[in-house]
Amino acid sequence: MPPWGPVSRRVLIATLRRLGFEGPYSGGRHEFMVRGTLTVAIPNPHGRDIGVGLLARILQQAGVTRREWEEA
């Protein structure tokens, strides 16, 4: 159960997998994860945590609520 806040790229990927996403797969500029017909771009690794604002945008694209995120 990741808390709502900055998370590492590794935690983001692991949690999205628990929520039914597959990947990450290589893409053009970014890797991406897939669930059904939904595709979500994953930030490139830069050694820093993913901030709350970017996390919220990623989860919005993924159709994942804050509650689902915290319970995963």
C-alpha positions, -999 to +999 in steps of 0.1 A: +000+000+000+019+030-012+011+063+006-003+093-012+029+113-018+061+111-038+070+076-049+099+060-066+095+048-102+099+012-090+070+016-066+048+032-093+054+003-117+049-024-090+016-008-078+003-004-114+010-041-119-010-049-088-038-028-103-038-050-135-014-032-158+012-050-178+047-038-187+065-015-188+072-018-225+096+002-246+080+031-264+091+062-283+104+086-257+089+069-226+081+033-215+044+026-211+021+002-193-011-013-207-044-025-192-069-036-219-071-008-244-057+018-219-021+029-223-002+050-197+032+065-202+057+059-174+083+086-165+119+079-174+142+071-145+161+102-133+171+091-098+144+112-081+110+103-068+078+110-088+061+140-072+025+142-061+014+163-091+029+140-117+016+109-098-019+124-098-018+130-136-005+095-142-033+080-121-059+101-138-047+088-172-048+053-158-083+057-144-071+049-109-086+067-079-066+078-049-084+052-028-075+024-053-039+036-052-037+035-015-054+001-012-033-016-039 
